[in-house]
């Protein structure tokens, strides 16, 4: 037969169980946050690499465009020279 004390509501025991449950949930949340932080760090690394690659590509494109603009600026004189007309004096 159960004693009166064992069947009775024990608030201390319930609080201890709730505290243990809360600590488990906090530990799981901490693990999820740690995994999220790792993913974010990897993502930041990828974005930094992509940003650097983009800067290098745009710099290369700008150099190419600048060279093409210089060629186009000299094209009229080159055509005149090729067909035998004198370059206009300014």
Buried (B, 14 or more C-beta within 10 A) or exposed (E): EEEEEEEEEEEEEEEEEEEEEEEEEEEEEEEEEEEEEEEEEEEEEEEEEEEEEEEEEEEEEEEEEEEEEEEEEEEEEEEEEEEEEEEEEE
